[in-house]
Amino acid sequence: MKGTIFLILVAFAFLQATHAERGRNCKTNCPDIYDPMCVGGSRIPPTTVANDCEFGILKCNNPAEIFRIIKKGKCS
């Protein structure tokens, strides 16, 4: 019985890891609201995004990156 439970847990862990490798389901469309912000990451230089939604997409597509909002408005 313990062996069966162990095998089920191993199979579940494998399926979860496989699902994570397939990629993220990041949003692709944002509303046409222009509320710019300057954001940056540890390996990404300051970048202007149009709104908070676009910032969310940027973070989703770069999960290993640590982002921060540098300031409201466009980057200099």
ChimeraX commands (.cxc) that place a marker at each C-alpha (Angstrom):
marker #1 position 0.00,0.00,0.00 radius 0.5
marker #1 position 2.79,2.44,0.90 radius 0.5
marker #1 position 4.55,1.60,-2.36 radius 0.5
marker #1 position 1.41,2.43,-4.35 radius 0.5
marker #1 position 1.00,5.77,-2.62 radius 0.5
marker #1 position 4.66,6.56,-3.25 radius 0.5
marker #1 position 4.32,5.77,-6.97 radius 0.5
marker #1 position 1.22,7.96,-7.22 radius 0.5
marker #1 position 3.06,10.86,-5.59 radius 0.5
marker #1 position 6.06,10.44,-7.90 radius 0.5
marker #1 position 3.76,10.36,-10.95 radius 0.5
marker #1 position 1.95,13.48,-9.74 radius 0.5
marker #1 position 5.24,15.33,-9.21 radius 0.5
marker #1 position 6.39,14.35,-12.72 radius 0.5
marker #1 position 3.15,15.61,-14.27 radius 0.5
marker #1 position 3.42,18.92,-12.41 radius 0.5
marker #1 position 7.02,19.41,-13.57 radius 0.5
marker #1 position 6.10,18.58,-17.16 radius 0.5
marker #1 position 3.22,21.06,-17.08 radius 0.5
marker #1 position 5.49,23.82,-15.74 radius 0.5
marker #1 position 8.01,23.27,-18.55 radius 0.5
marker #1 position 5.38,23.78,-21.27 radius 0.5
marker #1 position 5.29,27.49,-20.59 radius 0.5
marker #1 position 3.14,29.99,-18.88 radius 0.5
marker #1 position -0.32,31.09,-19.90 radius 0.5
marker #1 position 0.41,34.79,-19.96 radius 0.5
marker #1 position -2.24,37.28,-20.93 radius 0.5
marker #1 position -1.67,38.83,-24.35 radius 0.5
marker #1 position -4.23,41.64,-24.59 radius 0.5
marker #1 position -4.51,44.69,-22.38 radius 0.5
marker #1 position -7.03,47.53,-22.37 radius 0.5
marker #1 position -6.14,50.66,-24.32 radius 0.5
marker #1 position -5.42,52.67,-21.19 radius 0.5
marker #1 position -2.30,54.83,-21.28 radius 0.5
marker #1 position -0.96,55.21,-17.76 radius 0.5
marker #1 position 2.78,54.75,-18.35 radius 0.5
marker #1 position 5.25,53.53,-15.80 radius 0.5
marker #1 position 8.97,53.02,-15.89 radius 0.5
marker #1 position 9.90,49.50,-14.77 radius 0.5
marker #1 position 13.14,47.60,-14.59 radius 0.5
marker #1 position 14.60,44.28,-13.59 radius 0.5
marker #1 position 17.87,42.89,-12.41 radius 0.5
marker #1 position 18.82,41.95,-15.99 radius 0.5
marker #1 position 16.40,44.16,-17.93 radius 0.5
marker #1 position 17.14,47.88,-18.31 radius 0.5
marker #1 position 14.49,50.50,-17.50 radius 0.5
marker #1 position 11.54,50.07,-19.85 radius 0.5
marker #1 position 8.35,52.07,-20.27 radius 0.5
marker #1 position 5.15,50.02,-20.23 radius 0.5
marker #1 position 1.77,51.51,-21.14 radius 0.5
marker #1 position -0.08,50.37,-18.03 radius 0.5
marker #1 position -0.19,47.94,-15.13 radius 0.5
marker #1 position -1.58,45.19,-17.39 radius 0.5
marker #1 position 1.44,45.35,-19.68 radius 0.5
marker #1 position 3.68,45.27,-16.62 radius 0.5
marker #1 position 1.91,42.07,-15.56 radius 0.5
marker #1 position 2.54,40.50,-18.98 radius 0.5
marker #1 position 6.22,41.48,-18.80 radius 0.5
marker #1 position 6.53,39.83,-15.38 radius 0.5
marker #1 position 4.65,36.72,-16.54 radius 0.5
marker #1 position 6.88,36.27,-19.60 radius 0.5
marker #1 position 10.05,36.69,-17.50 radius 0.5
marker #1 position 9.35,34.62,-14.36 radius 0.5
marker #1 position 12.99,34.44,-13.26 radius 0.5
marker #1 position 13.35,38.22,-13.32 radius 0.5
marker #1 position 12.72,40.41,-10.29 radius 0.5
marker #1 position 10.97,43.58,-11.45 radius 0.5
marker #1 position 10.27,46.85,-9.73 radius 0.5
marker #1 position 8.44,50.03,-10.61 radius 0.5
marker #1 position 11.06,52.75,-10.92 radius 0.5
marker #1 position 8.59,55.62,-11.29 radius 0.5
marker #1 position 5.19,56.57,-12.65 radius 0.5
marker #1 position 5.50,58.00,-16.15 radius 0.5
marker #1 position 7.89,57.31,-18.99 radius 0.5
marker #1 position 11.51,56.34,-18.45 radius 0.5
marker #1 position 13.94,59.17,-19.16 radius 0.5
marker link #1:1,2 radius 0.2
marker link #1:2,3 radius 0.2
marker link #1:3,4 radius 0.2
marker link #1:4,5 radius 0.2
marker link #1:5,6 radius 0.2
marker link #1:6,7 radius 0.2
marker link #1:7,8 radius 0.2
marker link #1:8,9 radius 0.2
marker link #1:9,10 radius 0.2
marker link #1:10,11 radius 0.2
marker link #1:11,12 radius 0.2
marker link #1:12,13 radius 0.2
marker link #1:13,14 radius 0.2
marker link #1:14,15 radius 0.2
marker link #1:15,16 radius 0.2
marker link #1:16,17 radius 0.2
marker link #1:17,18 radius 0.2
marker link #1:18,19 radius 0.2
marker link #1:19,20 radius 0.2
marker link #1:20,21 radius 0.2
marker link #1:21,22 radius 0.2
marker link #1:22,23 radius 0.2
marker link #1:23,24 radius 0.2
marker link #1:24,25 radius 0.2
marker link #1:25,26 radius 0.2
marker link #1:26,27 radius 0.2
marker link #1:27,28 radius 0.2
marker link #1:28,29 radius 0.2
marker link #1:29,30 radius 0.2
marker link #1:30,31 radius 0.2
marker link #1:31,32 radius 0.2
marker link #1:32,33 radius 0.2
marker link #1:33,34 radius 0.2
marker link #1:34,35 radius 0.2
marker link #1:35,36 radius 0.2
marker link #1:36,37 radius 0.2
marker link #1:37,38 radius 0.2
marker link #1:38,39 radius 0.2
marker link #1:39,40 radius 0.2
marker link #1:40,41 radius 0.2
marker link #1:41,42 radius 0.2
marker link #1:42,43 radius 0.2
marker link #1:43,44 radius 0.2
marker link #1:44,45 radius 0.2
marker link #1:45,46 radius 0.2
marker link #1:46,47 radius 0.2
marker link #1:47,48 radius 0.2
marker link #1:48,49 radius 0.2
marker link #1:49,50 radius 0.2
marker link #1:50,51 radius 0.2
marker link #1:51,52 radius 0.2
marker link #1:52,53 radius 0.2
marker link #1:53,54 radius 0.2
marker link #1:54,55 radius 0.2
marker link #1:55,56 radius 0.2
marker link #1:56,57 radius 0.2
marker link #1:57,58 radius 0.2
marker link #1:58,59 radius 0.2
marker link #1:59,60 radius 0.2
marker link #1:60,61 radius 0.2
marker link #1:61,62 radius 0.2
marker link #1:62,63 radius 0.2
marker link #1:63,64 radius 0.2
marker link #1:64,65 radius 0.2
marker link #1:65,66 radius 0.2
marker link #1:66,67 radius 0.2
marker link #1:67,68 radius 0.2
marker link #1:68,69 radius 0.2
marker link #1:69,70 radius 0.2
marker link #1:70,71 radius 0.2
marker link #1:71,72 radius 0.2
marker link #1:72,73 radius 0.2
marker link #1:73,74 radius 0.2
marker link #1:74,75 radius 0.2
marker link #1:75,76 radius 0.2
view
